[in-house]
Amino acid sequence: MILRLLDEARNEMREAARWYEDKRLGLGDDFLSAVESGFETIAKRPRSFTRMINHNEGREVRRCVLKRFPYLIVFEIRSEELFVVAVAHSKRKPKYCQDRLL
């Protein structure tokens, strides 16, 4: 399956990496590596992740929790692709990305 990122998800990932890099040199790269590892695992086993509840019952939305950083990769399984809708901090604005699934 092809993994695609919504522009907003890509921007969130970059902003978080910059924030971590400002805290400690190299930490932003570590964050990006953790996200890339998450993408690889999602591509291999997308249905092994927890399904999220959303308003549209016909959609299959799941989340991958990063191990080292408090972030989630929220993605939708579509017929021929995996669509990343958010790279979201796990403690901020819960479910803010729901409107991206419309």
NORFENKA-V651224 format. One record per residue. RES is the residue in one small letter. BURIAL is # if it has 24 or more other ideal C-beta (glycine too) atoms within 12 Angstrom, else .. Layout:
BEGIN
RES,BURIAL
RES,BURIAL
END
This chain:
BEGIN
m,.
i,.
l,#
r,.
l,#
l,#
d,.
e,.
a,#
r,.
n,.
e,#
m,#
r,.
e,.
a,#
a,#
r,.
w,.
y,#
e,.
d,.
k,.
r,.
l,.
g,.
l,.
g,.
d,.
d,.
f,#
l,#
s,.
a,#
v,#
e,.
s,.
g,#
f,#
e,.
t,#
i,#
a,#
k,.
r,.
p,#
r,.
s,.
f,#
t,.
r,.
m,#
i,.
n,.
h,.
n,.
e,.
g,.
r,.
e,#
v,#
r,#
r,#
c,#
v,#
l,#
k,.
r,.
f,#
p,.
y,#
l,#
i,#
v,#
f,#
e,#
i,#
r,.
s,.
e,.
e,.
l,#
f,#
v,#
v,#
a,#
v,#
a,#
h,#
s,.
k,.
r,.
k,.
p,.
k,.
y,.
c,#
q,.
d,.
r,#
l,#
l,.
END
